[in-house]
Amino acid sequence: AAERNMTFYEILNDIVLRLQRETGLGWRLTRDLHVLDYHHGNRSPKADPYAKGVVDGLTLETSLEAVAKLYYATIQAIAYGTRDIIETINRHGHRIRRIYATGGGTKNPLWLQEHADITESEIRLPKEPEAVLLGTAILAAVAAKAYPDIPTAMRAMCHTGDIIRPRPETFDFHRAKFAIYREMYEEHLRRRQRMAPFMGRQVKRP
């Protein structure tokens, strides 16, 4: 990566895009590879600190292409987790239609497009890439009496930049994989419950 003046993520993204073209599968590249990304437990919406990660579809291949495919499936898994959170919130009376994204993930176009496709929501990025610093500037502007309050300062200083729109042609594929994603957690729970007598003090979910 250093020799090519690229990040690891940029190299993996390039490999994923090449595999999509060469196989003709596009976003269906992970049709036989599924990831449950609960490697450090799950905070939302399961609130299960004892959950573990699961990968279904591993082979013994160790090539960069295999690593890139697993990387791609993991990005999708994280986005399925985001969809799970959104659907849980919406079931409780809210209606989330778009996502406003900041932080390091916004520098990864593959990450952004997968999240848009999987959540079936447009993603809006701030025009100012350093959004955290912009937040600091907003607070400073209010403290300096340049604006009467934070909402007024936000309206004046915050502007939408790029918008990533979901691709409807991906929806059926991701709905099928999202169902598998949720099933993987339920299967993981059943295995934990079966082994609960041997797990010491680890709490098992009902």
Secondary structure, DSSP 8 states (H G I E B T S, - for coil): -TTTT--HHHHHHHHHHHHHHHHS-GGGGGTT-EEE--TT-B-SSS-BTT---EEES--S--SHHHHHHHHHHHHHHHHHHHHHHHHHHHHTT----EEE--SGGGG-HHHHHHHHHHHT-EEEEESSS-HHHHHHHHHHHHHTTSSSSHHHHHHHH--EEEEE---GGGHHHHHHHHHHHHHHHHHHHHHHHHHGGGSTT-----
